[in-house]
Amino acid sequence: MALFRLLLLGLLSFSCVSASLSDIKRIDRGKSRDRPTDDHRTSDSRRHIRATLQSRKVNNITLGTVSANQSSRIIGRAPREPLARYGAGIVYMLELALGTPGQLISAILDTGSYTLLVDPDCNFAADPQACQTYGYYDTAQSSTARGLGGWFAGQFGTGYMQGVWYSDTAYVGLDSIIGVTDLPLPNLRVGVSKLSQYIWAGVLGVSYGNAWNTGYQTLLDLLVAQGYIEVPIFSLGVGYQGGGSPSDIIFGGVDRKKFRGYLEPLQIYPYPQQQLKLYDQVTYRVNLTSLGITPPGQSETLLTDSNFERNVLIDSGSTYTYLDANMVAAIAKALNAYVDLHGVYRVPCESRNLDGSVNFGFNFYNIIIRVNYADFIVDFDSYCALGVQPTGDVDSTWVLGTSFIRAAYLVFDQQNDAVWIAQYLPCGDDGITDLSLDAGRQLWLEVTGLC
């Protein structure tokens, strides 16, 4: 439903410079200060908002994008079409309160889109029972709701939603409790559905907003404008499949107890200006530079050569990872997967217990994210599916969905047009560091993992 210019405050005191990725890598991390201690793990100002995410298994997941126009064009998301046929998926949902007084709703967290859409028609939802559990926002019951007079329309795979734009006050995160008025987020634009098919829950988009995609401030933009966080950056750790580790999003901060060592910066590419020309929107696209698989008890087999480079979209709204059919077939063979009657790769559930991994490399082997079978194989209780499925054709966008994201700790950096990445490795609580206007320098030199 989703290129790299890093801005880095210079090593000279209070001197701000603009640097490319190559410029930043010339700064020697070895000369930075020593490994952080508990004394400066977190910021005294606590200028971040943390929100817990809940994983949900539901029927017929299919997401997409909506345009920023007052009367929106429909933008399709072809890579997600197989989800409609497959009939089930795992997504991550965030709870927020809308209106005055606050009305609780849950929405799918989507790094591939950029606005908040709510109130799908549960009578026409793919999963009516699930739909009814995620809350309903009634504009008539909010004293702060304001109609904006414009319509939107969005195509979500095989799903569809259209409705009207409102603005209202929202509360997001553990510090934003209904009835507590110290952290209101006023004038958040909300698309309120008047007609929908197939869609079973609201969608909270956290891709680029006012800077590139919209003519208004999105949730992340407003958090900065209100001074709750300093920079338009958030970190995401959805945790292991099946629980056992916390799942959350941190606006304006990084949890250093979710990874070890340094974060690796991945350039947003194509650059935002180019993305607008190519795709009519800016999303979290980066370049994948290697792909391999390590079967249990064996050495890694690379599926790509040393010159490989392929643009991919990091998309938390997609249950699966989507690659070309030949890549998927090679991974499927290694995991003894077979194609069912609907064209979806299924795999024996006991394979989740094997000590193997699918490996995604970035920046030409600077970092490799190893996704264990236990997280890459999607468990639907009564059956299991391979966490990667084929794209529609060789020119389709490759998508790194939640089957990949479970193994990574990700920092989505709109200030510096980068996604910072590390292997997900949780080791406790109370490790959040706030990010300042000096975030480029912090992330490159100082915000190291404590695990």
C-alpha positions as a Markdown table, in Angstrom:
| # | Residue | x | y | z |
|---|---|---|---|---|
| 1 | Met | 0.0 | 0.0 | 0.0 |
| 2 | Ala | 4.0 | 1.9 | -0.4 |
| 3 | Leu | 14.2 | 6.5 | -2.0 |
| 4 | Phe | 18.3 | 8.1 | -0.2 |
| 5 | Arg | 19.3 | 11.5 | 0.8 |
| 6 | Leu | 20.5 | 11.5 | 4.4 |
| 7 | Leu | 20.6 | 14.8 | 6.2 |
| 8 | Leu | 23.2 | 14.5 | 8.9 |
| 9 | Leu | 24.3 | 17.2 | 11.4 |
| 10 | Gly | 28.0 | 17.5 | 10.9 |
| 11 | Leu | 30.7 | 16.3 | 13.3 |
| 12 | Leu | 31.6 | 20.0 | 14.0 |
| 13 | Ser | 29.5 | 21.4 | 16.8 |
| 14 | Phe | 26.0 | 22.6 | 15.6 |
| 15 | Ser | 27.0 | 22.6 | 12.0 |
| 16 | Cys | 24.4 | 21.2 | 9.7 |
| 17 | Val | 25.3 | 19.7 | 6.4 |
| 18 | Ser | 23.5 | 17.7 | 3.7 |
| 19 | Ala | 25.2 | 14.4 | 2.9 |
| 20 | Ser | 24.7 | 11.6 | 0.5 |
| 21 | Leu | 24.9 | 7.9 | 1.5 |
| 22 | Ser | 28.5 | 7.7 | 0.4 |
| 23 | Asp | 29.3 | 10.9 | 2.4 |
| 24 | Ile | 27.9 | 9.4 | 5.5 |
| 25 | Lys | 29.7 | 6.2 | 5.2 |
| 26 | Arg | 32.9 | 8.1 | 5.2 |
| 27 | Ile | 32.2 | 9.0 | 8.8 |
| 28 | Asp | 34.0 | 6.4 | 10.8 |
| 29 | Arg | 31.6 | 4.7 | 13.2 |
| 30 | Gly | 34.6 | 3.3 | 15.0 |
| 31 | Lys | 35.5 | 6.8 | 16.2 |
| 32 | Ser | 32.1 | 7.4 | 17.6 |
| 33 | Arg | 31.5 | 7.1 | 21.3 |
| 34 | Asp | 31.6 | 3.8 | 23.0 |
| 35 | Arg | 28.7 | 1.4 | 23.4 |
| 36 | Pro | 25.9 | 3.1 | 25.2 |
| 37 | Thr | 25.3 | 2.4 | 28.9 |
| 38 | Asp | 22.0 | 2.3 | 30.8 |
| 39 | Asp | 22.6 | 5.9 | 31.8 |
| 40 | His | 21.6 | 7.3 | 28.4 |
| 41 | Arg | 19.4 | 4.6 | 26.9 |
| 42 | Thr | 16.4 | 6.9 | 26.9 |
| 43 | Ser | 15.7 | 10.6 | 26.6 |
| 44 | Asp | 14.6 | 12.6 | 29.6 |
| 45 | Ser | 12.2 | 14.5 | 27.5 |
| 46 | Arg | 10.4 | 11.4 | 26.5 |
| 47 | Arg | 9.2 | 13.0 | 23.2 |
| 48 | His | 7.9 | 9.8 | 21.6 |
| 49 | Ile | 4.6 | 8.1 | 21.3 |
| 50 | Arg | 4.5 | 4.3 | 21.6 |
| 51 | Ala | 1.5 | 2.3 | 20.5 |
| 52 | Thr | 1.0 | -1.4 | 20.9 |
| 53 | Leu | 0.1 | -3.4 | 17.8 |
| 54 | Gln | -2.1 | -6.5 | 17.8 |
| 55 | Ser | -1.7 | -9.3 | 15.2 |
| 56 | Arg | -4.9 | -10.5 | 13.7 |
| 57 | Lys | -5.7 | -13.6 | 11.7 |
| 58 | Val | -8.8 | -12.9 | 9.5 |
| 59 | Asn | -10.3 | -13.9 | 6.3 |
| 60 | Asn | -9.7 | -12.3 | 2.9 |
| 61 | Ile | -7.0 | -9.7 | 3.5 |
| 62 | Thr | -6.5 | -7.3 | 0.6 |
| 63 | Leu | -5.3 | -3.7 | 0.9 |
| 64 | Gly | -4.3 | -0.9 | -1.4 |
| 65 | Thr | -3.9 | 2.9 | -1.7 |
| 66 | Val | -6.1 | 5.9 | -2.0 |
| 67 | Ser | -5.1 | 9.1 | -3.8 |
| 68 | Ala | -4.8 | 12.5 | -2.1 |
| 69 | Asn | -7.3 | 14.4 | -4.3 |
| 70 | Gln | -10.5 | 15.8 | -2.9 |
| 71 | Ser | -12.3 | 13.6 | -5.4 |
| 72 | Ser | -9.9 | 10.7 | -5.5 |
| 73 | Arg | -8.7 | 8.6 | -8.3 |
| 74 | Ile | -8.7 | 4.9 | -7.7 |
| 75 | Ile | -5.2 | 3.4 | -7.6 |
| 76 | Gly | -5.0 | -0.4 | -7.8 |
| 77 | Arg | -2.5 | -2.7 | -6.0 |
| 78 | Ala | -2.0 | -5.6 | -8.3 |
| 79 | Pro | 0.6 | -7.5 | -6.2 |
| 80 | Arg | -2.1 | -8.1 | -3.5 |
| 81 | Glu | -4.6 | -9.7 | -5.8 |
| 82 | Pro | -3.7 | -13.3 | -4.8 |
| 83 | Leu | -4.8 | -12.5 | -1.2 |
| 84 | Ala | -8.4 | -12.2 | -2.4 |
| 85 | Arg | -8.2 | -15.8 | -3.7 |
| 86 | Tyr | -6.3 | -17.1 | -0.7 |
| 87 | Gly | -8.9 | -16.1 | 1.8 |
| 88 | Ala | -6.9 | -15.5 | 4.9 |
| 89 | Gly | -4.0 | -13.4 | 6.2 |
| 90 | Ile | -2.2 | -11.9 | 9.2 |
| 91 | Val | -2.0 | -8.1 | 9.7 |
| 92 | Tyr | -1.0 | -5.8 | 12.5 |
| 93 | Met | -3.6 | -3.4 | 14.0 |
| 94 | Leu | -3.3 | -0.2 | 16.0 |
| 95 | Glu | -6.0 | 1.1 | 18.4 |
| 96 | Leu | -6.8 | 4.8 | 18.4 |
| 97 | Ala | -9.6 | 7.1 | 19.7 |
| 98 | Leu | -11.4 | 9.4 | 17.4 |
| 99 | Gly | -13.6 | 12.4 | 18.3 |
| 100 | Thr | -14.8 | 14.1 | 21.4 |
| 101 | Pro | -15.5 | 12.1 | 23.5 |
| 102 | Gly | -13.2 | 9.5 | 22.0 |
| 103 | Gln | -14.6 | 6.5 | 20.1 |
| 104 | Leu | -12.2 | 3.5 | 20.0 |
| 105 | Ile | -11.4 | 1.9 | 16.7 |
| 106 | Ser | -8.8 | -0.5 | 15.4 |
| 107 | Ala | -7.1 | 0.0 | 12.0 |
| 108 | Ile | -4.6 | -2.0 | 10.0 |
| 109 | Leu | -1.2 | -0.3 | 10.2 |
| 110 | Asp | -0.1 | 0.2 | 6.6 |
| 111 | Thr | 3.4 | 1.5 | 5.6 |
| 112 | Gly | 2.2 | 1.3 | 1.9 |
| 113 | Ser | -0.5 | 4.1 | 2.2 |
| 114 | Tyr | -0.7 | 7.5 | 3.8 |
| 115 | Thr | -4.1 | 8.3 | 5.2 |
| 116 | Leu | -6.7 | 7.1 | 7.7 |
| 117 | Leu | -9.8 | 5.4 | 6.4 |
| 118 | Val | -12.5 | 4.0 | 8.7 |
| 119 | Asp | -16.0 | 2.5 | 8.9 |
| 120 | Pro | -16.2 | -0.2 | 6.2 |
| 121 | Asp | -19.7 | -1.6 | 5.7 |
| 122 | Cys | -19.6 | -4.8 | 7.7 |
| 123 | Asn | -22.6 | -6.2 | 5.8 |
| 124 | Phe | -20.4 | -6.4 | 2.7 |
| 125 | Ala | -17.1 | -7.2 | 4.4 |
| 126 | Ala | -15.1 | -10.3 | 3.6 |
| 127 | Asp | -15.2 | -11.1 | 7.3 |
| 128 | Pro | -18.3 | -9.5 | 8.8 |
| 129 | Gln | -17.7 | -11.0 | 12.3 |
| 130 | Ala | -14.2 | -9.6 | 12.6 |
| 131 | Cys | -15.4 | -6.3 | 11.0 |
| 132 | Gln | -17.8 | -5.7 | 13.9 |
| 133 | Thr | -15.2 | -6.1 | 16.6 |
| 134 | Tyr | -13.0 | -3.2 | 15.4 |
| 135 | Gly | -15.2 | -0.3 | 16.4 |
| 136 | Tyr | -17.2 | 2.3 | 14.5 |
| 137 | Tyr | -16.6 | 6.0 | 14.3 |
| 138 | Asp | -19.9 | 8.1 | 14.4 |
| 139 | Thr | -19.3 | 11.7 | 13.3 |
| 140 | Ala | -22.6 | 12.7 | 14.8 |
| 141 | Gln | -21.4 | 11.7 | 18.3 |
| 142 | Ser | -18.3 | 13.9 | 18.2 |
| 143 | Ser | -18.4 | 17.6 | 19.1 |
| 144 | Thr | -15.1 | 18.1 | 17.2 |
| 145 | Ala | -16.0 | 16.4 | 13.9 |
| 146 | Arg | -16.0 | 18.7 | 10.9 |
| 147 | Gly | -17.0 | 17.8 | 7.4 |
| 148 | Leu | -14.5 | 18.8 | 4.7 |
| 149 | Gly | -16.8 | 18.5 | 1.7 |
| 150 | Gly | -14.7 | 16.2 | -0.4 |
| 151 | Trp | -15.1 | 12.6 | -1.5 |
| 152 | Phe | -12.5 | 9.8 | -1.8 |
| 153 | Ala | -12.5 | 6.5 | -3.5 |
| 154 | Gly | -10.0 | 3.7 | -3.1 |
| 155 | Gln | -9.4 | 0.3 | -4.7 |
| 156 | Phe | -7.9 | -2.3 | -2.3 |
| 157 | Gly | -7.0 | -5.3 | -4.4 |
| 158 | Thr | -10.5 | -6.7 | -5.0 |
| 159 | Gly | -11.9 | -4.5 | -2.2 |
| 160 | Tyr | -13.4 | -1.0 | -2.7 |
| 161 | Met | -14.2 | 1.9 | -0.5 |
| 162 | Gln | -15.6 | 5.4 | -1.1 |
| 163 | Gly | -16.8 | 8.0 | 1.3 |
| 164 | Val | -16.4 | 11.6 | 2.6 |
| 165 | Trp | -13.5 | 13.5 | 4.2 |
| 166 | Tyr | -13.8 | 14.7 | 7.8 |
| 167 | Ser | -11.4 | 16.1 | 10.3 |
| 168 | Asp | -11.5 | 15.4 | 14.0 |
| 169 | Thr | -9.4 | 15.0 | 17.1 |
| 170 | Ala | -7.5 | 11.8 | 17.6 |
| 171 | Tyr | -5.6 | 10.1 | 20.4 |
| 172 | Val | -2.9 | 7.6 | 19.6 |
| 173 | Gly | -0.5 | 5.5 | 21.7 |
| 174 | Leu | -0.1 | 4.6 | 25.3 |
| 175 | Asp | 0.0 | 8.2 | 26.4 |
| 176 | Ser | -3.2 | 9.0 | 24.6 |
| 177 | Ile | -6.0 | 7.7 | 26.9 |
| 178 | Ile | -9.6 | 8.6 | 26.4 |
| 179 | Gly | -10.5 | 11.3 | 28.9 |
| 180 | Val | -7.0 | 12.6 | 29.1 |
| 181 | Thr | -6.7 | 15.9 | 27.2 |
| 182 | Asp | -3.0 | 16.6 | 27.4 |
| 183 | Leu | -2.1 | 14.8 | 24.1 |
| 184 | Pro | -4.9 | 15.6 | 21.7 |
| 185 | Leu | -4.1 | 15.5 | 18.0 |
| 186 | Pro | -6.6 | 18.0 | 16.4 |
| 187 | Asn | -7.6 | 18.2 | 12.8 |
| 188 | Leu | -6.6 | 14.8 | 11.7 |
| 189 | Arg | -8.1 | 14.0 | 8.3 |
| 190 | Val | -10.3 | 10.9 | 8.3 |
| 191 | Gly | -11.9 | 9.2 | 5.3 |
| 192 | Val | -15.3 | 8.0 | 6.5 |
| 193 | Ser | -16.7 | 5.2 | 4.3 |
| 194 | Lys | -20.2 | 5.5 | 2.9 |
| 195 | Leu | -19.9 | 2.5 | 0.5 |
| 196 | Ser | -17.5 | -0.4 | 0.7 |
| 197 | Gln | -17.1 | -4.0 | -0.5 |
| 198 | Tyr | -14.9 | -6.7 | 0.8 |
| 199 | Ile | -13.0 | -4.3 | 3.2 |
| 200 | Trp | -13.3 | -5.5 | 6.8 |
| 201 | Ala | -11.4 | -3.0 | 8.8 |
| 202 | Gly | -10.1 | 0.6 | 8.8 |
| 203 | Val | -6.6 | 1.4 | 7.5 |
| 204 | Leu | -4.1 | 3.7 | 9.0 |
| 205 | Gly | -1.5 | 4.7 | 6.4 |
| 206 | Val | 1.9 | 5.9 | 7.7 |
| 207 | Ser | 3.8 | 6.5 | 4.4 |
| 208 | Tyr | 4.8 | 10.0 | 3.3 |
| 209 | Gly | 2.1 | 12.6 | 3.8 |
| 210 | Asn | 2.2 | 16.3 | 3.4 |
| 211 | Ala | 5.8 | 16.4 | 2.1 |
| 212 | Trp | 4.9 | 14.5 | -1.1 |
| 213 | Asn | 1.6 | 12.7 | -1.3 |
| 214 | Thr | -1.1 | 14.9 | 0.2 |
| 215 | Gly | -2.2 | 18.5 | 0.5 |
| 216 | Tyr | -2.8 | 18.0 | 4.2 |
| 217 | Gln | -1.1 | 16.9 | 7.3 |
| 218 | Thr | -1.3 | 13.2 | 8.1 |
| 219 | Leu | -1.0 | 11.6 | 11.5 |
| 220 | Leu | 2.8 | 11.6 | 11.5 |
| 221 | Asp | 2.9 | 15.2 | 10.2 |
| 222 | Leu | 0.5 | 16.3 | 13.0 |
| 223 | Leu | 2.6 | 14.6 | 15.7 |
| 224 | Val | 5.5 | 16.7 | 14.6 |
| 225 | Ala | 3.4 | 19.9 | 14.2 |
| 226 | Gln | 2.0 | 19.5 | 17.7 |
| 227 | Gly | 5.5 | 19.1 | 19.2 |
| 228 | Tyr | 4.8 | 15.6 | 20.5 |
| 229 | Ile | 7.7 | 14.3 | 18.5 |
| 230 | Glu | 10.6 | 16.2 | 16.9 |
| 231 | Val | 11.0 | 14.5 | 13.5 |
| 232 | Pro | 8.8 | 12.6 | 11.1 |
| 233 | Ile | 10.4 | 9.2 | 11.9 |
| 234 | Phe | 8.9 | 6.1 | 13.4 |
| 235 | Ser | 10.2 | 2.6 | 14.3 |
| 236 | Leu | 8.4 | -0.7 | 13.8 |
| 237 | Gly | 8.9 | -4.1 | 15.5 |
| 238 | Val | 6.0 | -6.4 | 14.9 |
| 239 | Gly | 7.6 | -9.3 | 16.7 |
| 240 | Tyr | 7.7 | -13.0 | 16.2 |
| 241 | Gln | 4.8 | -15.0 | 14.7 |
| 242 | Gly | 2.7 | -16.5 | 17.5 |
| 243 | Gly | 3.6 | -13.9 | 20.2 |
| 244 | Gly | 6.4 | -14.2 | 22.7 |
| 245 | Ser | 7.7 | -10.7 | 21.9 |
| 246 | Pro | 6.2 | -7.2 | 22.0 |
| 247 | Ser | 4.7 | -5.7 | 18.9 |
| 248 | Asp | 4.7 | -1.9 | 18.7 |
| 249 | Ile | 5.3 | 1.2 | 16.7 |
| 250 | Ile | 7.2 | 4.2 | 18.2 |
| 251 | Phe | 6.6 | 7.6 | 16.7 |
| 252 | Gly | 9.7 | 9.8 | 17.2 |
| 253 | Gly | 11.9 | 7.1 | 18.8 |
| 254 | Val | 13.8 | 3.9 | 18.5 |
| 255 | Asp | 13.6 | 0.9 | 20.9 |
| 256 | Arg | 17.3 | -0.2 | 21.3 |
| 257 | Lys | 16.2 | -3.3 | 23.1 |
| 258 | Lys | 14.8 | -4.7 | 19.8 |
| 259 | Phe | 18.1 | -5.2 | 18.0 |
| 260 | Arg | 21.9 | -5.5 | 18.3 |
| 261 | Gly | 24.6 | -3.3 | 16.9 |
| 262 | Tyr | 24.2 | -0.6 | 14.3 |
| 263 | Leu | 21.3 | 0.2 | 12.2 |
| 264 | Glu | 22.0 | 0.0 | 8.4 |
| 265 | Pro | 20.7 | 2.9 | 6.3 |
| 266 | Leu | 18.8 | 2.0 | 3.1 |
| 267 | Gln | 18.3 | 4.7 | 0.6 |
| 268 | Ile | 14.8 | 5.5 | -0.4 |
| 269 | Tyr | 14.9 | 4.8 | -4.1 |
| 270 | Pro | 13.8 | 5.9 | -6.6 |
| 271 | Tyr | 14.2 | 9.3 | -5.0 |
| 272 | Pro | 10.9 | 11.0 | -4.0 |
| 273 | Gln | 10.8 | 13.3 | -7.0 |
| 274 | Gln | 11.3 | 10.4 | -9.3 |
| 275 | Gln | 8.7 | 8.3 | -7.6 |
| 276 | Leu | 6.1 | 11.0 | -8.1 |
| 277 | Lys | 6.8 | 10.9 | -11.8 |
| 278 | Leu | 6.9 | 7.1 | -12.0 |
| 279 | Tyr | 4.1 | 6.0 | -9.6 |
| 280 | Asp | 2.2 | 9.2 | -8.7 |
| 281 | Gln | 3.1 | 8.7 | -5.0 |
| 282 | Val | 6.1 | 8.3 | -2.7 |
| 283 | Thr | 6.5 | 5.1 | -0.7 |
| 284 | Tyr | 9.1 | 3.2 | 1.2 |
| 285 | Arg | 11.0 | 1.7 | -1.7 |
| 286 | Val | 14.6 | 0.4 | -1.3 |
| 287 | Asn | 16.9 | -1.8 | -3.3 |
| 288 | Leu | 17.3 | -5.5 | -2.4 |
| 289 | Thr | 20.8 | -6.7 | -3.4 |
| 290 | Ser | 20.8 | -10.4 | -2.6 |
| 291 | Leu | 18.4 | -13.3 | -1.9 |
| 292 | Gly | 19.3 | -16.7 | -0.5 |
| 293 | Ile | 18.1 | -19.6 | 1.5 |
| 294 | Thr | 19.7 | -21.7 | 4.2 |
| 295 | Pro | 18.1 | -25.1 | 4.5 |
| 296 | Pro | 18.4 | -26.9 | 7.9 |
| 297 | Gly | 21.9 | -28.2 | 8.5 |
| 298 | Gln | 23.2 | -26.8 | 5.2 |
| 299 | Ser | 25.1 | -23.8 | 3.9 |
| 300 | Glu | 23.4 | -20.9 | 2.3 |
| 301 | Thr | 22.4 | -21.1 | -1.4 |
| 302 | Leu | 22.3 | -17.8 | -3.1 |
| 303 | Leu | 19.5 | -17.3 | -5.6 |
| 304 | Thr | 21.1 | -14.1 | -7.0 |
| 305 | Asp | 24.5 | -13.1 | -8.5 |
| 306 | Ser | 26.9 | -10.4 | -7.2 |
| 307 | Asn | 25.4 | -7.7 | -9.5 |
| 308 | Phe | 21.8 | -8.3 | -8.5 |
| 309 | Glu | 19.7 | -5.3 | -7.5 |
| 310 | Arg | 15.9 | -5.1 | -7.4 |
| 311 | Asn | 13.6 | -2.4 | -6.2 |
| 312 | Val | 11.2 | -3.5 | -3.5 |
| 313 | Leu | 8.4 | -2.0 | -1.5 |
| 314 | Ile | 8.4 | -2.5 | 2.3 |
| 315 | Asp | 4.7 | -2.9 | 3.1 |
| 316 | Ser | 3.2 | -3.8 | 6.5 |
| 317 | Gly | -0.2 | -4.0 | 4.9 |
| 318 | Ser | 0.8 | -7.1 | 2.9 |
| 319 | Thr | 0.7 | -10.5 | 4.6 |
| 320 | Tyr | 3.0 | -12.0 | 2.1 |
| 321 | Thr | 6.3 | -11.2 | 0.3 |
| 322 | Tyr | 5.9 | -11.1 | -3.5 |
| 323 | Leu | 8.8 | -12.0 | -5.8 |
| 324 | Asp | 9.2 | -13.2 | -9.4 |
| 325 | Ala | 7.8 | -16.7 | -10.0 |
| 326 | Asn | 11.3 | -18.3 | -10.5 |
| 327 | Met | 12.5 | -17.0 | -7.2 |
| 328 | Val | 9.4 | -18.2 | -5.4 |
| 329 | Ala | 9.7 | -21.6 | -7.1 |
| 330 | Ala | 13.3 | -22.0 | -5.9 |
| 331 | Ile | 12.3 | -21.2 | -2.3 |
| 332 | Ala | 9.3 | -23.4 | -2.5 |
| 333 | Lys | 11.4 | -26.3 | -3.6 |
| 334 | Ala | 13.8 | -25.9 | -0.7 |
| 335 | Leu | 10.8 | -25.9 | 1.8 |
| 336 | Asn | 8.9 | -28.8 | 0.1 |
| 337 | Ala | 6.0 | -26.5 | -0.7 |
| 338 | Tyr | 3.3 | -27.4 | -3.2 |
| 339 | Val | 0.7 | -25.3 | -5.1 |
| 340 | Asp | -2.9 | -25.8 | -4.0 |
| 341 | Leu | -6.0 | -25.5 | -6.3 |
| 342 | His | -6.0 | -21.7 | -5.9 |
| 343 | Gly | -2.4 | -21.3 | -7.0 |
| 344 | Val | -1.0 | -20.6 | -3.5 |
| 345 | Tyr | 2.1 | -22.3 | -2.1 |
| 346 | Arg | 1.3 | -24.4 | 0.9 |
| 347 | Val | 3.9 | -26.0 | 3.2 |
| 348 | Pro | 3.7 | -28.6 | 5.9 |
| 349 | Cys | 3.2 | -26.8 | 9.3 |
| 350 | Glu | 5.9 | -28.9 | 10.9 |
| 351 | Ser | 8.5 | -27.2 | 8.7 |
| 352 | Arg | 8.1 | -24.1 | 11.0 |
| 353 | Asn | 10.1 | -26.1 | 13.6 |
| 354 | Leu | 13.1 | -26.6 | 11.3 |
| 355 | Asp | 16.3 | -24.5 | 11.7 |
| 356 | Gly | 16.3 | -22.9 | 8.3 |
| 357 | Ser | 16.0 | -19.3 | 7.0 |
| 358 | Val | 15.3 | -17.2 | 3.9 |
| 359 | Asn | 17.9 | -14.4 | 3.7 |
| 360 | Phe | 17.4 | -10.9 | 2.3 |
| 361 | Gly | 20.5 | -8.8 | 1.7 |
| 362 | Phe | 20.8 | -5.0 | 1.3 |
| 363 | Asn | 23.6 | -2.6 | 0.5 |
| 364 | Phe | 25.6 | -5.4 | -1.2 |
| 365 | Tyr | 26.0 | -7.7 | 1.9 |
| 366 | Asn | 26.4 | -4.9 | 4.4 |
| 367 | Ile | 23.4 | -6.4 | 6.1 |
| 368 | Ile | 21.4 | -9.6 | 5.7 |
| 369 | Ile | 18.1 | -10.1 | 7.3 |
| 370 | Arg | 17.6 | -13.8 | 8.0 |
| 371 | Val | 13.9 | -14.8 | 8.3 |
| 372 | Asn | 13.6 | -18.1 | 10.2 |
| 373 | Tyr | 11.2 | -20.7 | 8.8 |
| 374 | Ala | 9.1 | -20.2 | 12.0 |
| 375 | Asp | 8.3 | -16.6 | 10.9 |
| 376 | Phe | 8.5 | -17.0 | 7.1 |
| 377 | Ile | 5.9 | -19.8 | 7.0 |
| 378 | Val | 2.5 | -18.3 | 7.7 |
| 379 | Asp | 0.5 | -20.3 | 10.2 |
| 380 | Phe | -3.3 | -20.3 | 9.7 |
| 381 | Asp | -3.9 | -22.9 | 12.4 |
| 382 | Ser | -5.5 | -25.5 | 10.1 |
| 383 | Tyr | -2.8 | -25.2 | 7.4 |
| 384 | Cys | 0.3 | -23.2 | 6.6 |
| 385 | Ala | 1.4 | -21.2 | 3.6 |
| 386 | Leu | 4.7 | -20.2 | 2.2 |
| 387 | Gly | 5.4 | -16.5 | 3.2 |
| 388 | Val | 6.3 | -15.6 | -0.4 |
| 389 | Gln | 4.0 | -15.8 | -3.4 |
| 390 | Pro | 4.6 | -14.9 | -7.0 |
| 391 | Thr | 3.9 | -11.5 | -8.5 |
| 392 | Gly | 1.6 | -11.2 | -11.4 |
| 393 | Asp | 4.3 | -10.7 | -14.0 |
| 394 | Val | 8.1 | -10.1 | -14.3 |
| 395 | Asp | 7.5 | -6.3 | -14.3 |
| 396 | Ser | 5.4 | -6.2 | -11.1 |
| 397 | Thr | 6.7 | -4.5 | -8.0 |
| 398 | Trp | 8.4 | -6.8 | -5.5 |
| 399 | Val | 6.9 | -6.4 | -2.0 |
| 400 | Leu | 8.4 | -7.2 | 1.3 |
| 401 | Gly | 5.4 | -7.9 | 3.5 |
| 402 | Thr | 5.0 | -9.0 | 7.1 |
| 403 | Ser | 6.5 | -12.4 | 6.5 |
| 404 | Phe | 9.8 | -10.4 | 6.0 |
| 405 | Ile | 9.1 | -7.6 | 8.5 |
| 406 | Arg | 8.7 | -10.0 | 11.4 |
| 407 | Ala | 12.5 | -10.6 | 11.2 |
| 408 | Ala | 13.5 | -7.0 | 11.0 |
| 409 | Tyr | 13.6 | -3.9 | 13.2 |
| 410 | Leu | 12.8 | -1.0 | 10.9 |
| 411 | Val | 13.1 | 2.8 | 11.3 |
| 412 | Phe | 11.1 | 4.7 | 8.7 |
| 413 | Asp | 12.9 | 8.1 | 8.3 |
| 414 | Gln | 11.0 | 10.7 | 6.3 |
| 415 | Gln | 13.4 | 13.4 | 7.4 |
| 416 | Asn | 16.4 | 11.8 | 5.7 |
| 417 | Asp | 14.5 | 9.7 | 3.1 |
| 418 | Ala | 15.8 | 6.4 | 4.4 |
| 419 | Val | 14.8 | 3.1 | 6.0 |
| 420 | Trp | 17.2 | 2.0 | 8.7 |
| 421 | Ile | 17.2 | -1.7 | 9.4 |
| 422 | Ala | 18.6 | -4.3 | 11.7 |
| 423 | Gln | 17.9 | -8.0 | 12.6 |
| 424 | Tyr | 15.0 | -8.1 | 15.0 |
| 425 | Leu | 16.3 | -9.3 | 18.4 |
| 426 | Pro | 14.3 | -8.4 | 21.5 |
| 427 | Cys | 15.9 | -8.4 | 24.9 |
| 428 | Gly | 13.7 | -6.5 | 27.4 |
| 429 | Asp | 11.9 | -3.2 | 28.0 |
| 430 | Asp | 12.8 | 0.4 | 28.7 |
| 431 | Gly | 15.2 | 0.9 | 25.8 |
| 432 | Ile | 13.5 | 3.8 | 23.9 |
| 433 | Thr | 15.7 | 6.7 | 22.7 |
| 434 | Asp | 14.0 | 9.8 | 21.4 |
| 435 | Leu | 15.0 | 11.2 | 18.0 |
| 436 | Ser | 15.9 | 14.9 | 17.7 |
| 437 | Leu | 16.5 | 17.2 | 14.7 |
| 438 | Asp | 19.9 | 15.6 | 14.8 |
| 439 | Ala | 18.3 | 12.2 | 13.9 |
| 440 | Gly | 20.6 | 11.4 | 11.0 |
| 441 | Arg | 23.7 | 11.6 | 13.2 |
| 442 | Gln | 21.9 | 9.8 | 16.1 |
| 443 | Leu | 20.9 | 6.8 | 13.9 |
| 444 | Trp | 24.3 | 6.6 | 12.2 |
| 445 | Leu | 26.6 | 6.9 | 15.3 |
| 446 | Glu | 24.7 | 6.7 | 18.6 |
| 447 | Val | 21.5 | 4.7 | 18.5 |
| 448 | Thr | 23.0 | 1.2 | 18.7 |
| 449 | Gly | 21.1 | -1.8 | 19.8 |
| 450 | Leu | 21.5 | -3.0 | 23.4 |
| 451 | Cys | 20.8 | -6.7 | 22.8 |
